[in-house]
Structure formats: structure tokens, C-alpha cells
Amino acid sequence: MAVGLLSAAAWAVPSFSRQTGFPCSTCHTTPPELTAFGRQFKLNGYTLTNMKTVQAPGKGNQAGLQLNSFLPLSVMFQISDSLTRTAIPGTQNNAVEFPQQLSLFLAGAWSTHAGSFMQITYSGPGDHLSMDNTDIRFANQAKLGGKTLVYGLDFNNNPTVEDLWNSTPAWGFPYISSDSAPGPITGALIDGGLAQDVAGVGVYGMYDDHLYLDVTAYRSMHLGGAEPPDGNGFGINIHGVAPYARLAWQQQMGSNTLFEIGGYGLYLRSYPNAITGPRDTYRDIAADFTIDQQLGANQLSIYGTDIYEHSNLDASLIAGAAGLSVHKLNTARANATYHWGDRYAATAGVFGISGTTDSTLFGPNPVSGSLSGSPQSDGYIMQFAYWPWQNINFTAQYTGYWKFNGGGTNYDGSGRNATDNNTIYLAGWFIF
């Protein structure tokens, strides 16, 4: 079973602002949440810009050259401090990270119809530089039945990173969070379990600014692994391709309300720790919704998703890593954010994970284990964000648990309670 995270790295990128001449607030409420304009910018391949067109000299039939007037480069620096209610045994509480992350972005238009969001991140805990979320697009427009069809080709390394709404996992709340505090023992594969471990190519389209469809095929691409891949040491090795599909409908209701409802899913067959032999199979099916309500200069944004995963862990059962073959897992999240202009944002969210009890797959272990063998974890997140300037953010976040890895008291078999993992997280991030 893949371990999913309740967090995702997501940032507004100043190179887009330099490219378009628009402030960050044109594309974002408070970053990284996208406005309707921001969704259109992404949908059209990050290509809105003042490009310089250079026609090659000589005879016709030669390709022109289109270049930005600047290198589309941005930097993000994030510092943080995490404090759990009860320290993890044998460790220092107040985990200060300087930096928690340092990211370099190559983000902007490549030509009239092609652009990218490419992130390379240095991680403090891992002390290494690695490829992060990446989305490269070719986009164009056509008329179909008198309506506009925006269509394109997309290359990415994380299912849902190409999505337009903040209700799906890659760009969902919380946008930043502690990487030192304990997290739930498991999560759905589509919920971060494949991030930066796959390479995907897909096609997408938006018809009449209402109907959105995306179909992508993924292959395993293990950073730091052997080439060609031998699968050794990696729990997920995709057999063939893993298809991903996304369908959504968005509707403007009146002048102040935008509503989106949709679904997305992934099917994957995997050889754990090899490229041949018995297989594990995962089927992830999810629904999501978005509501943006404009309230004068302010805005209320509500997001939600519900992910159902059905897995047949035949290979893991044979290897002794699981006690049952058939597993079910459900992950649900919802959050509401009130934005005061583009400087302040207060968010309240709830989350829950439940599924099949398996004492082999989810066994007792200090802090990270489950005494009951249940993956159930549920709780809430309260957050306040302040943007004194549109490229500087200060965040205070509190995560509380009602249950953690199957229990409220002594959930791990070593005397730790769910509320011991309640976390205060303070962060500052700077983008330029």
C-alpha cells in the first residue's frame, strides 16, 4: 500500500508575473489557489506573454524563433518550525528547518503554444536536490459547433498536477505543512503516492469553458533508480501503462459564483520490488467539487474530494507484506477559505482516512504504527495566512487528530495517543 501525504508543495511563480506583466493576484486569490483567469492561463499552456518573434533570414519554409525577453526563472525559499503536542521519543521538539525547501522554477512560455511549470527542489531533511512537480504543455484553440475548444498535449510527473482546480491532490489544501510531524500510515495511491516517481503523457481539452477532459498514461520513472529500471527497492513498478482520466464541469452562476464538479481516477498494475512476477492492482476512483463565491473585494472558496481505492495485493500477500489480498481505502477532505482581499486568508478543513484492517500491512510500531491494524485517521486543520506582499507569506497552522492509525489512545502499541501528534506549524516562504 502506498503511503500518501496530507500535504503538497505548491507555489505561485513570479516568472509568470514578469512574463505577463500582471500581479500575482490576477491568477491567484492567495497563492497557490487559482482564479478563473489563472485556470485559463494554465489551460492555455502558460503562454500569455509578449513574445519576440524573429524570422530567420533567407528563403521561406524556415522556422521562426520565438523567445521570451527574459529567462523564465524564479526561486522559492521556505523556512519553518514544527511543534508536536508530545515530542517523538528520542527527538528534539520544535523542529526548525532552514530551509525546509529551496526551489528553483523554470516556468513560462517556450513559444506561442508551448510552456512549462518545472520545479527543482532542495529538501532540508533529505539534504539533496531533486526534480519536483513538473507540467509541460502544448496548447491550441479551435472552433467546434460554434464554441471554443482549448486542447493540448501535456507531460507531467505527478497525477493531478496538471489539473486546473485546487480540489484534487497535487494542488489541494494544505498547500504547505510540516514534514517532520508524524502523518497517517497510508493514503490512496493517487493521493501523492506516485508524485515524482512517474512520467506521463496525456491529452486534454476544455469545451466552451464548461466541459473538461484529460486522459494521461503513466510509466514508472524512479529518480535515483537504475536505467533501464530493474524495479529493485521500489514498491510500485508499473506493468505496461497506468491510465489516468479526469472529467469535470464548471459553471458560472450569476456574476459572483463559480461551481465545479467532477471526477478522476487511476488504474495501475504493479510488480513490487521487481519488474516481473506476481502483481498488485490498484483502482482509484474519486469525486471533487469547487465553489468560488465572490463577496465584494473578498472571496469564499470551498473545496472537497472523496477518493475510493480498491486494491488486490496479491504480490504483497505472497511476499508476506500484507495479511489480506483485497483492501479498500477511503480518503475524504473538505476545506473552506475566506480571503480578505489578497493579503489575509483563514482556512478550516477536515479530513478522514478509513479502510480494511490488516495487522500485517499496518502493524504496531512506535509513533508510526497501528496497534489495531486499522488505517483510520481523522482530524482537522486550522490555518491563517498573511501576505504582506504578494511574493512573501507567513503561515500559522494547527493540525489536530481525533484518531490516528486506528485509535485515539495507545494507537501504536507503545503508549502514544492520537492527540500527541497534534502539530503547530509556523512557516515563512519567499518567492522572487
Buried (B, 14 or more C-beta within 10 A) or exposed (E): BBBBBBBBBBBBBBBBBBBBEBEBBBBBBBBBBBBBBBBBBBBBBBBBBEBEEEEEEEEEEEEEEBEBEEEBBBBBBBBBBBBBBEEBEEEEEEBBBEBBBBBBBBBBBBBBBBBBBBBBBBBBEEEEEEEBBBBBBBBBBEEEEEEEBBBBBBBBBBBBBBBBBBBBBBBBBBBBBBBBBBBBBBBBBBBBBBBBBBBBBBBBBBBEBEBBBBBBBBBBBBEEBEEEBBBEEBBBBBBEBBBBBBBBEBEEEEEEEBBBBBBBBBBBBBBBBBBEEBBBBBBBBBBBBBBBBBEEEBBBBBBBBBBBBBBBBBBBBEBEBBBBBEBEBBBBBBBBBBBBBBBBBEBEBBBBBBBBBBBEBBBBBEBBBBBBBBBBBBBBBEBEBBBEEBBEBBBEBEBBBBBBBBBEEBBBBEEBBBBBBBBBBBBBBBBE
